[in-house]
């Protein structure tokens, strides 16, 4: 017995109404090489057709709706290009974690501090936390002192975004890198 795939093709709908899909009787026409004004939709379509371009509804909520004479495919391409450029400029924040115990010794502390410095220099946010196992929760003051010492040591590289805060068995602190001038 063969199975049938019941796949329906998804037709992507345009974001704008173009040409014959514009249903308004009268529209405000804008565009290059065009006398701006209010036109009957048929006349506007004729003007667009004459120039070999499309009539695109830009703001449908206006009264009357605003339409522009332009090359729609080129417009979509430009829009896609703009969106891609904006997306590439958006910064991606990475968060690096460093874990301490409440009784971390000096050598361990220095080792982890070096890593924290490297992370902040690379532009990543730092999440430093002290993890309390079992009964070690009684040393929460030591954990807080440890995190504040780290914040003080990293003062020139980053600024504290969130002071040490106890959440369950973890005491967490966030440090954001300072902007490099």
Secondary structure, 3 states (H helix, E strand, C coil): CCCCCCCCCCCCCCCCCEHHHCCCCEEEEEECCCCCEEEEHHHHHHHHHHCCCEEEEEECCCCCCEEEEECHHHHHHHHHHHHHHHHHHCCCCCEEEEEEECCCCHHHHHHHHHHHHHHHHCCCEEEEEEECCHHHHHHHHHHHHHHHHHHHHCCCCEEEEEEEEEECCEEEEEEEECCCC
